[in-house]
Amino acid sequence: MAYNDHTIETILNNFSSTLGSDYEKYRNHVYRVFLNCKMIDNNYYNEWKYAVAAVFHDIGIWTDNTIDYLKPSMEQAKIYLIRENKQSYIDEVIQMIYWHHKRSSYKGEYATVEVFRKADYIDVSLGLLTFGYSSKEISKTRKLLPNKGFHVFLIKRIVKNLFKHPFNPLPMFTK
């Protein structure tokens, strides 16, 4: 494994059977988002929150077998934060998860939410969106943690949802 963060590894290990054969592709996505957050915001105080949000932001895809995964993902994060006695972080982490697909800038209470939103968009766009951050650094992260089919997996899930819900094919996007 090319990169290791204790918080991410500990939480992800608890979902290894749920993630099944998608474990490595999701793990790499989680780490790419996390490292993008650290590239944008080098405040050490926020690292743990980014790690937690990164693990949980899409986890509802697997825990609830749905592409409409924001609420299940937020619920899993809340359960974890309560179990870890970190209730003071619930609102901020939940906001990071809820707004991570916001189509425009987040201008709310927590600066970490906008950082997380950009970090995920950088990864989901395969580094095409950089928000002015280092393309070289983004590319380095992508080489360190290869895609492993994560984007193909997402496209298949979105297409499947399109046929089931043609009027709401991307329920995870917020305005």
N, C-alpha and C positions, 0 to 999 in steps of 0.2 A: 504494500500500500504506500502510495507516494506521499501522502500527507496525513497527519493525525492530530486531532483535537480531542482531548479527553471527554468533554461534554458531548460533542457530536457522536463519538464512538459509543459512549455509554447509552445514550438515548436510542441511537440506531440499532444497537444490538438487541434492545427490547422489542424491536419491530422486525427483526430478521426473518422470522417465519411468516409474518404478514406480507413482507415485501417479496419473499421467495426469490425467484430468478431475476427479479428487478432490483435486488439489493444493491449491486455494484453501480448500476446506471443511476439509481437515485442517490446513492452515497456521493458519487462524483458531482452530480448536480448540486447537492447540498453544500459540498465543499467549495465548488466554484462560486456559488452565491455568497457563502461566508467570506471567502477570500476577496471577492469584489467589494463586500461591505468594508473589510479592513483596508482595502486600497482607497476607498472613498473617505472613510472616517477612521483615523488612526487613534481614536480615543479608546484606550485600554478598558475603561469602565464599561463601554458598550459591547465589547467582544462577546461576553457570555450571553447577552440578550440576542445578539445576531446569531450565535450558534444555536440557541434554542429555537428561534424563529425559523432559521434555515431548515432544521430537521422537520419541524412540524408544518411548514407552509403548504406543502402539497400532500401530506401524509394521508389525508382523507380519501385520496384516489384509491388507496389500498385498503384502509380500514373500513370504508363504507362502499367500496367498489363503485365509485361515481366520479364523473368529471365535474359535478357540482360539489366540489370538495371544500369550499371555504369554511362553512359551518362545522363540518366534522373535524377539519384540521384545527380550527380554533378550540373546539371542545377537547381534543387530545392534548393541546398545549396547556389549556387550563387545568386539566387533570394532573398533568406533570408538574406544573408550577405549584399547585396546592400540595401535592405529595412531597415536593422538595421544600415546602415552607417558604416559598418565594411569591406569596400573594401580591406583594407590592409591585411586581413586574407584570401581572396579568394584563392590565389594560394596555400597556405599551406593546407587549408581545402580540396580543390579539389584534391591535391596530396594524402592526407590521404585516401580519398574515392577511387580514381583511383587505387592506389597501394595496397589496403587492402587485395586483394587475390593474391598478387605477390607470386610466388612459391619459390623465393629465397630472401635473405635479400635486403632491399632497402638501397642504399648508396648515395642518393642524398642530396640535400640542407637542408632538414628539418629532424631533429632527431625525431620529433613527428610522422612522417610517419611510421618509423620502429616500434615505440612504438605501434601505432594504428594497424599496420599489425599483430604484435604479439598478441595484446589484442583480436583481432577478431579471430585469429586462435586458441587461447586458448579456446574461447567459442565455436566455430564451432566444435572443436575436443572433446567437452564435457569434457574439462580439461585433456585430454590425452596428449596433447602437453602443456608443461609448460615453455619451453625455460629457464629452471633452476630457475623459480620463485616458490614461496611457494605453494605447492600442498594443504596445509592446508588452505591458504588464498583463493585459487581458489575454493576449495570445500565449504568454508564458503559463498562465493558470490553466488555459484550455489544453496545453500540451501536457502539463503535469497531471491533469485529471481529465482524461479523454471522455468523450460523450457516451460511448458504449451503447448507442442506440436510444438514448433518452428522448430525443426529439422525435424520432420515428414512432416510439411508443406513444408520445403525446398526440401526434397527428392521428394515429389509429384510433385512440380513445375519442378524440374530437369528432372524427368522421362517424364513428359508431353512434355518438350522441346526436349528431346532425340528423341521422335517420330516425332516431327515437323522438327527438325534440327539434323539429326543423325551425321552429320559431324562437328557439333559445339554444343555439348550438354552442355558445360560449358563456355559460352561466357564471363562470368564475371572474369575468371582467366587470369592473365597477366603474362608475362615471366619475 
